[in-house]
Amino acid sequence: MKSRLLLLLLLSSIITLQSFGQSEITRWRGPSGNGIFPSKQLLKKWPADGPEINWTYGELGIGYSSPVITNQKIFVSGMEGETGYVYALTTEGKLLWKAPYSKEFGTSYPGSRSSPSVAGDLLYILSGQGILVCMRTANGEIVWNKDVFRDFDGNNIQWGITETVVVDQDKVYCTPGGKRNNVIALNRFSGKLIWSSPGRGEKSAHCTPLLIEMANRKLLVTMTASHIIGVDADNGELLWSHPQTNRYSIHANTPIYDQDAVYCFSGYGKGGVKLKLIADGSSITKEWFNPTLNSRTGGAILVDGCLYGSGDTNREWQCIDWQTGEQEYSTREIGNGVIIYADGLQYWYSARGELALVKANPSGFEIISETRVTLGSGQHWAHPVIEGGHLYVRHGNTLIAYKIS
């Protein structure tokens, strides 16, 4: 009887541990971090004055982060005074709670930067001052925190560290940018260090990493000040690197992966490179470089063999062939900015506040509908989110829920 009880307890522990490791992850730029949202049955055309605004919430504080939505709750960060807060809202726009996480970045372009990452009942947020915090999604209670600059010999960067941390199973990944502790993996339940990688010993560069499931390993790809790096996600081994430089050492776009190749791109006149990975991700070869798709912070999407996004120096929305790197077509009808995708259509949110519904045809872009974001204040930099038939746009202290279904 006693042995059967011990066996049941052991099985229960294994199941519990497995459930911890397999918690659903909700993160920046959609389920896969690639700007593609799975929502269906969305409007194919908006009313003449834009999609209906279902609700707004105008007390978020200052910030540039995007909301993440899971289990009928919206989580987003903002700064009030000098303090960063996470706000939890219902999908009807009602505040459930707000909780401070640390002092936020208050100098050039003050406000919250990173978006929350949610795994099960825990939430992770990185302040612009380098404080990584784990909170409970139920009430914002802090479970643990780490000063990634002090604890891991990193230094802050111009405009403040901005990456949204990546969570996978029992790990949370972050880039302090130290010479010894360049990229780290912490236990997401305790905050204890699992591994540390020296990488290239460069400062972080605003890049939210990409986690790739290869045949025999998980590969973490990110960009630091002057290089793209590939790190074994299980042990931190630096597998390869490739030069990627621009005048500010800022590479804010998450890499894009498809068919054993990764595309990494930067603004300030740089452009992007496609790197072919061997089967286990341990080495790369350069396939092509394209200088025109050089978005600063707006991201890109890969759909049906084409990359789409906007340029920094040329201000063009572009279609780039994934196989060749050649530009197929472009337009300047809308100001450059952020791009996401859902249900067969693209959503453009320009730095001028234009919001557009766009179809990519074989010969060019068709702007189906257009409106302008007039609520809120400051820069139009936050990446929109599509969930539950709504398009969520954050502008400064205001979150807007547009009904698009």
C-alpha positions, 0 to 999 in steps of 0.5 A: 500500500505504501509503495503504491502511494509513493508511486502515485505521488511520484507520478503526480510530481512528474505530471506537475513538472511537465505541466509547468514546462508546457505552459502556454507562452503568450509573447510579443508579436504573436504566438510565434513572435513573427507578427502573424496572428491566427485570428480568422473571420476578420473584416475584409474592408473597414467602414469609411471612417475606420473600424468601430472603436469598441473601447479605450483605456487611457491611463496606461502611463507612458510607454511603447510596449505592446499588450499581450492577451491570454485567458481573457486578460490583457497585460501591458506595461507603462510608466507613471512618474519614475515607476514602471507598472504592469496593467491587467485589463479585461477584454472589455477594457476594465482595469483588474489590477496594476502593480509596480515592477521597478524604476523605468527608463526616464531620460531620452524617450522616457517610458516602458519599453519591453512587452510582458511575456506570459507563461501560465500564471507567471508574467515576465517584464524587463525594465529599461533599467535592466530589472527583470521581474517575474510577477503573478498574473493573478495580482501582480505580486512579485515572485523574484527579480534580478538586476541583469546589469549588476548581477551579470556585468552588463551595461545599459545602452542608448535609449535603454534595454528594450528586448522582450524576454523569451520564455520556454519551458523552465527557462527565461532568456535575456541579453544583459550584454556583459563581456562574460555574461552576454546572454543568460538563461534563468530558471523562470520559477526561481530566477536562478542562473541556469547558464551564461554565454559570453557570446561576442562580449558585446552590448545588447542591441534592443533585439528580442531573440528568436527561439528555433526548434532544430532537429537536434537542438533548440537554437537562440538567435539574437543580435548584439551590438555588431553581430548576429549570434546563434547560441545553443538554448540548452547550454549557452554554447556560442555556435556561430556569429555573423557581422551586423553593424549600423551607426547606433549598434541598434538591431531592434527587429526579431529575426525571422525563420523559415526552411532552415534559414534565418533573416536578420535585419536592422535600420539606420541604413543597414538592411538584412541578411539571410543565413542558411543553417545546417540541419542541427543549427551549428553553422551558417552560410550567407545566402543573400543581403538586401539593403532596402528592407531596413526597418528600425523597429517595425518588424517584418512578416514572411508570407507565401515566400515573400518578406514584407515590411517598410524601410527606414532610409527609403520609407518604402513598404516592400515585398522581397522574394525570400529565395533571392532577396530581390525586391518585387515591388514597393510603395510610399502611399503610407508612412513607414512603420509596423507590420502584422498579419492575420486572415490573409491581410496585412495591417500597417501602422505608420509612425505618422499614425496611419492605420491601414488594411492591405492586400499583397497582390502579385504585382503590388500592394492594394490599400483596402482601408485606411484610418488614423489613430488620433487618441493617445499621444507621443510616438506611434511605435507600439506593435498592434495585436489581433485577438478575439476579433479585435485589433489592439493599438497602443498609443502612448497612455491609451489602448484602443480596441478596434472591432474588426470581426 
